[in-house]
Amino acid sequence: MNNNLKLLLRLFFSLLALPIFVLYWLLTLLFNRDNVFAGASQCLSLLPGQIGNYYRLAFYQFAMSACGKDTVISFATLFSQQGTELSDGAYIGPQCNIGLCKIEANCLLGSGVHVMSGKGQHNFSDLNTALKDQGGIFNKVTIGEDSWVGNGALILANVGKKCVVAAGSVVINDVPDFAIVAGNPAKIIKMRNE
C-alpha cells in the first residue's frame, strides 16, 4: 500500500480513537489502570478486518507504553497490561493473549499465542490461604527482534533475537539468540547461526 495512503489512514484512525482514549484516560483516574486497559482491549479486539487493526493500533499508540508503526494486532487479541511494548513491524496473530511484555521489531506471533507476565504470576506456597489471595509478581517478558512464535505457544520467559519457537511449545526458560526451540518444556533443537 502507498506510504502516503497508510499515513492518512493512521491519522484518520488516530482521530477516531481519540475519544476512546479520552474515556480510557478518565476511567484510569477512578479505577486501576491495567483493569481499564484490559477492558478497552476486550472491546477493541472485536473489531474485524483491516479496519479493526488500524483502530486498535491507533488506540494502543495512545495507551500503551510503546506501540510502533506498521504493527498488526489481529482480531480477538487481548492485552492485559498497559506497560506492554510493541516495536515497529510486529505481527500479532488472531486470538492471542498478551501480558506484560516487550515484543521487539519484526516479530511474528502466530494465532493463539499466550505471552504471560513471567513465571511468578501466581504464588501457591501457603496452604492456609486461598490461591486467589496469594498474589504474585509480574515480570516483563521480552521477545527479541525478528523472532517467530508458532501457533498456540505459551511464553513465560524471554526469547532472544532471531529465534523460532515451534507451535504449541511452552517456553519456561530463557531462549538464547538464534535458537530454534520446541516441546513442553521447550528445548533447543537447533541453532540458526550454526
N, C-alpha and C positions, 0 to 999 in steps of 0.2 A: 504494500500500500504506500502511496506517496507520502513522504515525510511531512509535507505541509498539511495534508488532509488529516494525518494522525495528530498533529499538533492542534488543529482546530477541534477535532473530536475530544482530545484530552481537555482542552479549555472549556468546551461545551459541557462535558460531563462533570468537570470541576464546579461549574456554576450550578448544575443540577444537584450535586452532592452537598453543596454548601449549607442549605437549610437542615439537612440531616445531621451534618457535623455540628451546627449550632445547637440543635436539640440534644445531641450527644454530649456536647460540652456542658450545657446547662444541667443535664442529669448527673454529670460527674461531680457537680457541686453538692448534690444531695446524697448520692449513692457511691458505692465502691466503683472506682474507675474500671477495673477489669470486668466486673459484672455488667456494667453498662456496655462496655466494648463487646463482650461476648453476645449480649442481646442484639446489638446493632449488626454484628457479624451474622447471626442467625437469620435476621430479616433480609440482609443483603445477599446471603447465599442462595436465596430462592429465585433471584432474577436470572432468567435463562439467556443463553447465547452470548454473542459478542457485546450486545448492549449491557448485559449483566456484568460482563468482565470490565468494560470501561467504567461503569458506575461504581463497582467495587473498588477498582484501582483508584479512582478519584477520591472516594471516601477514605481509604486506607492511607493515601498520601497525606491527608489531613490528620488522621487519628493515630497511626502507628508511630513508633519511634523512628522508623525509616522505611520507606517504600519506594523502590526505584521505578524508573520509567520502563516501558516495554515489558512489564511484568504481566503474566497471565495468571489470574486467580479464577479457577473454573467453578462451575455450578456446584452447589451444596458443600462447598469447602467452608469449614468453621475455624475461627481463630478465638482463643480464649484469653490471650494476654496482650495488652496494649504495648508492652515492651518488645514485641516481636519486630524483627528487622528483615526486610526483603530487599535484596540488591537488584540492580538492573538485569533484565533478561531472564529472571527466574520464571519457571513454569510450574504451577501447582495444579495437578490434575483434579478431576471431579471427586467429590466426597472425601476429601482429606480432612483431618482434624489436627490442627496445628497449635501446639502450646508455646511456651516461651522459648524462642529460638532465633538464630540468625541464619538465614539462607542466603548464601553468597551468590555472586554474579553467575548467570547462565546455568544454574542448577535446574534439573528436571526431576519433578516428583510425580510418579505415576498416580493412578486412581487409588483411593482408599488408603493412602499412606497416613500413618499417625506419628507425629513427632511430639513426644512427651516432654515435659519440662524437667528432664533429668530422671535419675533413678530414685530420688528420695522424696517424691511427691507424697507418699503415704507412709507414716510410721505405724508399726503394728507390734511393738515390743511390750506394751503394757496390757497384760491380760485383764486388768480390772477397769480399763477404760474402753469405751466403745471405739471401734476403728474410726468412725466418722469424726470423733473428737480428738484424735491423737495428732492431727496436723501433719505437716511435712515441710520439706524445703524445695523450692522451685529454683532450678539452675537453668541458665540459658545454654541450650544445645546449639552447636554450630554445624552446619553442613557446608563444607568447603566448595569453593568455586568450581564450576564445570563438573559437578558430580551428578550422578543419575541414581535415583532411588526407585526401584521397581514397585509395581502394584502391591498393595497390601502389606508393605514393610512396616515394622514398628521400630522407631528410632528413640532410644533412651540415652545415647551417648554421642559424642562428637564424631563426625565423619570428615575425613581430610579432603583435600582438593583432588579433583580428577579421579574420584572413586566411582565404583559401580557397586550398588547394593542390590542383590538379586531379589526378585519378587518374593514376598512372604517371609523375608528374613527378619530376625529380631536382633537388633544391634544393642547390646548391653555394655560393651566395652569400646573405648575409643578406637577408631579405624584410622590407620596411618594414610598419608597421601599416596595416591596411585593404586590403592588396594582394590581388589575385587573380592567381595565377601558374600557368603551365602549361608543359610541354615538358621537353626534355633538352638543355641545362640549362634549368631553369625561368626564365622571363622574365615580367615583369609584363604582363598583358593588359588589366587594368582596375583602377581604384581604387574600392573600395566606398563611399568617403565623398565622391565627386565627383558 
